[in-house]
């Protein structure tokens, strides 16, 4: 067969593959959405296109006094914003130091960051629990935030430092010749140029606590302090409340805004990662 | 020599209150020894009175406030308490670790101080004049600015990452479990007993090897699948003949955009044996019978987990590769066309190396992340179904096993021992890989 037909067949093949992928991707999500519109509580009696659809679950989440959903939303937002904020501040300072200055312990510090990245958080779970208990920060959002900010330092400092390395030193030097001190160079020159990577750091550190399940399940004890991930999990994990449809409603409320956000910003995130880590 | 320098010239910023004395006899050795004995004495010998007094006060303050604590800590960590019921082994362990960290910090500070006194003594013997207080403050700020930047981060890092790690490592060498827990009982250091048990006691041995081997298979297969799928789709989506590129890309990225734990729980419900939509709406109508025992047969659960992880993980790789593919200039391909290269040759000699080079570190991170991918294993089926002869579930990976040991059976010491093994495996693998890949070698001038 000639080239043109071959090309047409290939193209059709490609579209078919994408079609299959789309089905695989979209089916679970649509199914869950359909579930959330079902009035019943168990999966058995629910169908993907409900006979009498209702928003009863959504209403329950917002209005029922037993529902801490809004609390969870608020908690998650607080934790995520604070983590993002403090991470950016801390990481930019540390990365600036490593990128621009030669000092005792610099190389050691960098290798330590690399190694610390590898250890699973799980290793330290018991320790964190006991330590937070000692300091009285158990079951508090502050304790959670502190651990998140501290724990992200190795990875993000490495990332930002890589990016800062690509900012030419001539800019620093000309600023210093004009009489700028350390902080001035940092604030007026480095920070504005580092905006792309710092945005990535802020986004990462906003997203990660939002859906982290392990750490909150250890630190947070009382229901009104839960974050979204923890609260939703308890919907279907609790022995007394095996309520998938309610879970689906709660999940949709958080999944949809976040997905839209992610889709918007994914190009940013990816380019930030590749710029910082490669010489491509 | 020194006389002519100190009496004739008045340089700007010179310390007018500084009374010259015979500096030829100023001995760095004396300054060093004095500083070793007590911080600040060396500075006083150097006639830096304010600096010296400050250091003396600092050292006294430190000894007064932390001395007792450090004493307790060191005793605590070596003995883990001697009176059951009164001494709390865990607290003693933590105090001990904190004391050790404090000692390390203070030693560094102490040594720097000694070196500083020694250096200044040497310079004074050569005729240097110490600057006035204001100037030395400015110089101090200049030199220590870096440390001001990093110290807060360092402290936070030490207390939220290093300390817990050390604690977890120490736990691996104690005998802390449900039946032997403070404050009622005391813990003891048991050396490598836990590790020996892991490899010899049948229950532990079987569980360990089966969980470990599944973890490795899981990591390799799931990650390779997701990377391969991501690459495959990226190549397809990059085809110049394709239309609706943006829509296609958006749909393909969806699994990543939807929060992971939501998707996993949705899948768990979908594949439920009796009520799940897959069995109910697809398999039974098409093939009849009872449907496939997705969640009760370890084999199917494992396959499912790998598939789901591929679903969850490929978009990130896809987006990554798409970005890189677009940055490969078409000159390469044109040159290859002129040379008559086949499609496979173009892929393996141009596309593949390029892509690998640009993304190698991130791909390695995919493997290490999947090795410890607690979320999917635990949320999907809690690591089950249960399997005879071992105390972990059929799909447990090392880290979910550790979780169960910690929070369900409270066997903290074994959990810590296994965590240590996880850490070592991941560490060695990652360091080894990092050193090998080109990208890191080029970045070698850290």
Interface residues (C-beta under 8 A of the other chain):
Chain A: X7 X11 X14 X17 X18 X21 X22 X24 X25 X26 X28 X29 X31 X32 X35 X42 X43 X44 X48 X90 X91 X93 X94 X96 X97 X98 X101 X103 X107 X109 X110 X114 X115 X116 X118 X119 X120 X122 X123 X124 X125 X126 X127 X128 X130 X131 X134 X146 X147 X149 X150 X151 X153 X154 X157 X162 X182 X210 X211 X213 X214 X218 X229 X232 X233 X236 X244 X247 X248 X251 X254 X255 X258 X259 X260 X262 X263 X266 X267 X270 X271 X273 X274 X277 X278 X279 X280
Chain B: X90 X91 X94 X142 X145 X146 X147 X149 X150 X152 X153 X156 X157 X159 X160 X161 X162 X163 X164 X165 X167 X168 X169 X171 X233 X236 X237 X239 X241 X242 X248 X250 X251 X252 X253 X254 X255 X256 X257 X258 X259 X260 X261 X262 X263 X265 X266 X267 X269 X270 X272 X274 X275 X276 X277 X281 X311 X319 X320 X323 X324 X327 X354 X357 X358 X359 X361 X362 X368 X372 X374 X375 X379 X399 X402 X403 X406 X407 X412 X415 X416 X419 X420 X422 X423 X426 X427 X430 X431 X434 X439 X442 X443 X446
